[in-house]
Each structure stands twice: as structure tokens, then as C-alpha cells.
Amino acid sequence: MATPPPLLRLHPHRILPRLRRFTSGRLLLRLHPKSLYATASTSQAAPTPPPQPPPHGPSLRRGRPTIGHPPEAPLSFSRTFDLAALRVPAAACASLERRLRGHLLNWPRVRNIARLPNDDGDGLISLPTSPRSSSALPPTAVARREKLAREFNARGFVEFPILAKMSRPAGRTRRETKGRAAGGKETKYEKDKVYVVEVLEQGGEDDEDEWKGLVGGEGFGKGAWRGEPTRLLLLDEGHAKRRVDELPEAVKVVLEHEANQGGPFAYELVQCQLTLFYDYWPMNEVLEALLPEGIIIPAGFETVGHIAHLNLRDEHLPYKTLIAHVVLDKNKPKIQTVVNKIDAIQNDYRTMQLEILAGHDSLVTTVIESGLRFQVDLATVYWNSRLSTERQRLVNNIFQNSDVVCDVFSGVGPIAISAAKKVKYVYANDLNPAAVEYLEQNIVLNKLERKIEVFNMDARRFVNAMYSSQHVHPVTQVVMNLPKDAAEFLDVFRGILRNRQTGHIAMPKIHVYGFSKAEDPEYDFHERINLALCDSVTGVEMHRVRLVAPGKWMLCASFTLPESVASAKANYITC
């Protein structure tokens, strides 16, 4: 058996500059001809796993599941947490909450102040500090019962408010009790509850506990709860199962200061349980608990009216129905239908192949955007709610009241109708007949029939018609929102005014959208614009709209059409 190396006392700052104090074990140095290294030996041979950080905050992976419910029911997501709470008079509750904010629970969607049922008495008074005596409290349960029967007269309901509520419940309570007995009501663990706070019974003699439930603790325990209502201040979960003397000094100072203000004041540290039900947990928490470990949780979805539009990955497809029902359940009543895109957009009408996963079968919905209403059928037309900010940027920051807007790819009219509320006139066009039909309906729906003229033709033919007709308003703004192919249609503006016989015409400002995966997306998109117009366009303003995919940007290029391009002798077919 080899002898252990000798223990050497060395100065860490001289030999091992990066060596610091070890929390456990001894430092052994073994000298070799070519190397000097250190090993730490501990009392145990197996390595100790790193300590886990203290758990904090609500999570489905913490707490105790609610007992007595089938696992497949939503109530299987109920979790119970042990907490401590300060029971204080309701009048002092607000000020104490402000001063103890850092020591309270502070969980999302859970109030720091809890109100217990049947807790609407007349106040909290302290018992005498002296031990129990025969004059203050009878020593036995039989004597207490006789004292209660002797003193319970016409004023008994005032002295014992909880007993009064048990004797004569409110009308609503009687109806609910009758309904539960007939099977028409659910239990206290009904699904629509978010959370509930229950006070645990305090330890003590059995006869005292029995009387506590009847008279609300009057004359028993640490304090007598009478007079004003009381409230519970839920303390941080780190204070659970602690005694009063183990509370932080800051809490004790606040309570002592409140007691010295004058007037009756008492408090009690009680142990309670906080139960969080299914409706408390957000969608991502529920999906994380349901889906297998290692699968990326779907982060979000696009909302189109009452329709939730998912973009599930391949790994999500085996669980698509489960994901859809959770999305539907967690977003009711706003969401009534959940769909998933099956394939990318591959047609001229920009329609998507959608699969209905949950909810209603209809894909017709009404979208409200900036106070305007749009009817949309996702099965036949295109809509993107994520571009609402970009549409408002154009309308609010770029378009002027005197502008005449030409929307080359209008769809159902989100830009055209929004612009018509501000500008002088709008010409809207789309190749999809279904989109044009909904565009006309939306114009009537928003009462803008006199400010929008609708066309259903190819984009190049539409632009030529706008500049060849003598009966249109001079166009000042052109919007080409077709990111996949819009830059290819810019060649229609080359030589667009070469046959125009009228005088000087102001050049329109063009806003063209496109995608780019290049390292410098602005430079790449600018080069494509120059290639389409067969000219070097200057003064191009680039705006990054959104990152549609990793490394793929959607951009908007705004520039004034060069007069040399519009008056060029070559048409849009040849440069």
C-alpha cells in the first residue's frame, strides 16, 4: 500500500497564484520531475454533487400535487405550497403591506393580502399577557361550555360572529349549498379558480381546537379575534414553518412600531397553504409539464382575430393536437380556433395551407387594427398581424394628407384602408380575386367608398394603367409590399413616363419590401433595386422591419423614383 504524499505548508501567493481557499478537504502536493500539480482529497470517495440553488417562486416542478383528483383532469396541475402569514387587523393591512413589501410573497397573479371566509368580525384585541386564570378563562372544557351557554344571550351573535354566520347563512350561501347537494355545483376545487389560501389548524389541546372552529378562536390561543375584520399578509416562502422569534429583524421592527402607534393592535403568525390551480399556470408551464423532456416549448403564436396561427416544428407534430388544445384552453375566449401552417407560401395569391387543430372549423374572422375592421378568410387570402407596426409607421410617419397612394399588392386592404383615413386618395390592386372581394367588403365596412378605387389585375399592368390614364390623380406614394418578389417588379417603372405628353410630373416615392439573408442585408437589397431599375439609385432609406428567421431580414427600401429611370427610352422588358 502506497504511503500518502506528505502534507506541505506552502504560500499560495508564491507558488500557485490562482489557488484560493477550499471549502472542504486538504491540499496535497505531489512532486514529479516534470510537473507540479495539486489534488484535493475529501473524506468521501464519491464526488459530491453541486448544491442546488434554493427553490423560489411558483413552478409545476415544485410544491405538492393535490391529492384526490384523477391525473388526467386539469386539477392534476394543482400544486400546494407551505407558507407563513401574519394575521393583522384589516385597518393596518395596507400600511403594513407597503412597509413589508420586500418580505412578502410577491408571486405573479397572487395577492399578498388574503381574506379568509367568515372573517368579517369586529376587530382584533389582545389577550392579557398574564397566564390563563379562572377569571379570564375557565380551566376546563366543561367550564368553558357552561360559561358560553350562560353568556350566550340576545347579544351572543355580536360576541361570536362566526357562530352567527353558521346559524343564519346568507341567501346566496343557502342557494349554493342546495345546488351542491343536488349535484349542480362543483366542489371548492372548481376549475375556474386561480388559487386559494387555507390556514392550517394550530396545535393544541383537542377540546380547544374543537371550540376554535365554532367560535372563531374567541378567548383561546394567542389573541382574541373580534371587532374589525382581519387579513392575512402572505410572507415569503422562506419564512414557512418559522416561529415569531425567527422572523427577520426588519419585520419585528415594523410590527413593534405599529404596536407603539397607539390603539389596539395585535398580530399572529399562522401557518397556511397556498394551492395554485390549473388556471394559474401559464401556457408554457403546462406545455413543459406535458411534452417530453428535451423538446423546445412553442414560444408563441400569431393572432388573427379569434384564430391562433402556430408555426410548429417537425418535433412538435406528434403532439400538435395536445399543443393546440392547451393554446385554446389558455387563451379563451379570445382564441376560438387553432391552426398550423402545413407548407410555405408557394403560389401567386400568397395563400397558406392551414390545418385546423382545435376549435371551430371556420377560418373566417374579423381583425380589428388601429380602430379599423377587416374581414379575413385565411383559407383564401393573406394576412400578417405582425406587420401592423410597419403599416402604422407608413401611415403615421411617411404619408401626408395631400398624398395619393398606390398600393400595388394590397391584399384585403390593411395599408390601403389605413392610408385612406389620412391621405387624399388611394388606388388599391391585387391579383387574387378573393382578396379583392374582401377588400371591397372592408372598404364598405369602414365607410371609405369615396376615397379608394379597387383594381384586380397584374402588378405591371396596374402600374402602367395608373401612369397612362389621364383621369387619375398624380400618384405621390407607391407601396409594393410583396417581400418575396416585389423588387423584380421595379422594372415596370423604367420608361414609365417616356410617352407622357403632359408637363412636369412629380416623381413618386416608392416603398418596396424584400427579404435578405446576406451579411449586409441593406447593401444586398440595394444592389437588387439597382439591378431591377438598370440604374444606380441614390438616396435610398433602408428600414429593418423584422427578423423573420435566423439570419433572414425583412427590409423596406424607400426612395424617390429617379427621373432618368422614368424617362428612359427602354421599357421594362429590356434595359
Disulfide bonds with the S-S distance in Angstrom:
Cys534-Cys575 1.69
